């Protein structure tokens, strides 16, 4: 005898979110539609309260759901934001019923998987960090346009200097915009290190063939660069203020080591390393290879500091899009690669990517071993998964990470290989003899 499903959310509703309308479905009630303006959001809240609705399920459609979600939460209604794909993949929908009624029915029986929604302050940090990243992208594009304008005037600055955003390069560009054309004068604006190593080559590359249209393009790109710098600085002020708010009642951490150097796009935030450590209750996650205070702050803005929202590290890595997908039928095992690039998973991939060139970190050796068999992209994903597991263990279980180095890792690999060989030899009734 088959058992009937029992309703988990008796006073539940489903909301189909669109760009122009909200469709609200309640059991034994006609589907009602509301516009997506603020007044319409208030009407949805009032309508649900009139019918004593305590929990709601809605699809995460673009950004249209956010305002309504926040309003419902503010009045005490529990909201489960679900992935639209999960709704469609649930079998049983035979009729042409409205989406909101189907969502409501699935929600009432607890058949929908709730998406992770961080708290208000984490969402605020996410907004500032994403905005900052956008400004950094715009700044990089402005630098690329400046380099193009210089090349069009045969000033090959990028072929001599390693960083177009270095102080020497910026001083030269600014002097050109002010009307300086003498290569020797421009050369004197360079750093002493450049003059010592590349003086003659630098002087030759600064002899340009100036064109008015390219000077105009250079000027506009420079103004865009300066504007982006100001926007980034404004974001840093907001980030610092929010960090102070988040760490106001948290104890001072014990700083065991010096903070790792941040080479690119360092935020202008005082005591960044200390405050980021406070976010994780004194746990220093920067001891992990590839993790800096800045990358950890970006990771926090996506996941928050409460990783207990995920039951196990496997659930956590799957949510990050870093878990391999294995399908088994009898003795047959298949691996299917699913393209899933989450923001948090991408942050960890960026952290581990430089480790493939490392000669001192065990995680880098692990990545090289995977890369030799399956390619660098799979290796980076596998390394990012290991890093995510260690983040979960440190935050949730309080474990300490110790970098044992390459030698210990290689010895462990030899032991694992030997055990595997002994197992295979036993299966084949063979005996291993040392050479």
C-alpha positions, 0 to 999 in steps of 0.5 A: 500500500502506498502512503499518502503525502502529508502537507507540511505547510498547511497555510502556504502559498505560491508566487509566480514572479514576473517582470510586470506582474506577481501571480499569487496562488492559494489553495481553494482560491482563484489566482490573483495578479498584482503589479510589480510596483511598490503599491502592488507589493504591499497589496500582495502582503495584505492579501496573504495576511488576509488569508492567514498565510504563514509561508510562501514559495516563490521563484528567483526570477532575475531581481524582481523577487527581492523587494517582495521577499524583503517585505514578506520577511519584514511582516513575519511570513516565511519565504522559500526562494526556489530555483525555477528548474527544480519546480519544472523537474518535479514530476506530476504536473499533467494539467495546464494549471497556473505556475503559482498554483503548482508552486503552492501545491509543491510547497505545501507538501515540502517538495521544493528545495529552498535556496540559500538567502544570506542575512541583510548585512551580508547582502549589503556587503555583497552589493558593495563588493559587486559594485566595487568589482564592476568599477575595477572592470571599468578601470581595467577597460580604461587602462586598455583604451589608454594603451591602445591610444598610446600604441596608435601614436607609436608610444610602446609603453606597455612593451617596456613596463610591466604594469600600465597602472604603475606610478611611472606609467601614470606620470608619463600619461598625465604629462602627455595630456598636459602637453609634454612631447619631449622623450627625455623629459618623459624619461625623467618621470620614470622610477629609478629602477626602470632608468637603471635597467631599461633607460635606452629602450624606454627613451626610444619607446617614448618617441611618439607620432602624436595625433589629435584624435588619439590624444582626445581618446587618451584624455577621455580614457584617463578621465574614466580611469580617475572616475573609476578610482573615485568610485572604488574609493567610495565603495571602500569607505562603505565597506569599512563602515559595514565591517566596523558595524559587523565586528563591533561586539566581537573580541579582538583576534590574536594575530599569529602571523603577518597578513598575506600581501594583496597584490591586486586591487587592495581595498583601502580599509584599515585593519582589514585582516583583523576585521575579516578574522573577527567575522569568522569569530577569530578563525584565521582562514588566511592560513589556507594556501591562496586565501588573502583577506581580500579574497576571504572578504569576497567569499564572505559577501556571498556565503556569510560566516554561518556555514551551518546552513549546509549539513556537510562539506559535501552539501557545501561543495555541491552548492559551490558547484565544485562537487563531481557528479557520479552516477553508478549502476551496478559496477558501472560508474559514470561521471557527468560534468555539469557546467555550474559557475557560482560566484563563491566557487569562482572566487575559490578557483581564482585563489587556487589558480596561481598554486599550479605554479607553486613548488612549496605547497602540497595543494599545488602538487595535488593540482599538478598531478590532476592536471597531468591526467585531466587538464588544468580546468579539472585540476583547478576545480579539484583544488578549489573543492579541497580549499572549500572543504578546509574552509568548512572544517575550520569554520564549523568544526574548529579544526586547524590547518597545517601546511605539511609541505610537498615531501609529506604529500609525496610520501602519503601518495607513495603509501596510497599507491603501494596499498592499491598495488597490494590490493590488486596483487592480492586479487590476482594472486600475485606477490609484490617483491621490492626491487 
